[in-house]
Amino acid sequence: MADIMMPSSGPGAELRKILERELNLPKRLQWFEVRFAINEPVSVKCEFHAEEVPEEIEEDEAAPPSHGSLDD
């Protein structure tokens, strides 16, 4: 049975770094998937955290507007 390749060490880390660089993946990356299909462009799906944290939303702004009930 072949050794399991991990993205955090050894050959898996080397491959991950190459793909991140060549595919210009964003910083603060959580995960990514690369699809190589015959006669199709390479596609990438990934999840990452934004560089900037959004400002806090006021509690009144976050609540949806209240509407009367149908019984009114």
N, C-alpha and C positions, 0 to 999 in steps of 0.2 A: 504494500500500500504506500502511496506517495505521501510525503510530509505535507502537512497543512500549511498553506502560506498565509501569514498574518500581515495586515497592512502597517503594523507598528514596528516590525523588526525584520532584519535580514532581507532576502530578495523581495519580499512583499513591500517593504518600506521603500526600497529602491524603485520598484515599479510604480508605486503610488506617487512618489515625488516626480518621476518622469511624466506621468499622465497629468498630474496637477499643473505642471509647468507647460507642457505642450498643448493642453486643452484650455489653458488660461482660466483655470477654475478660481473662484473667489476665495479670499482669505476667510478664516473662521468657518471652514468647511466642516460639516458634521458627517456627511456621507455622499458618495456619488456612485452612479451606475453608468457604464459605457456600453453602447450597443454597436456591434460591428455586424452589419447584414450585407450580403452580397448585392452589389449594384445599388446600394443606398448610401447616402451620406452617414458618417458616424454621428450618433446622437448621444447626448449626455443628459441625465437627470441628476440633480443634486439638491441638498438641503444645506443651508448655511445661515449664520446669524448676521444680521445687519451690522455694519461698522458703527452706526450711530444709534443711540437709544432714543426712541420717540419721547417727546415731552409727556409728563403726566396729564391725564385727561381729568378735568373737573368732574366730580360725581354727578352734578346736574347735567353736564353735557353727555355723559356716558349713558344715562337712563333714557329709554325711549319715551317719546311724548305720550302722555296719558290721554286716553279717549274715554268718553262716557260709555256705559254699557248699552246693550241693545234694549234693555228694559226702560231706559230713560225716556 
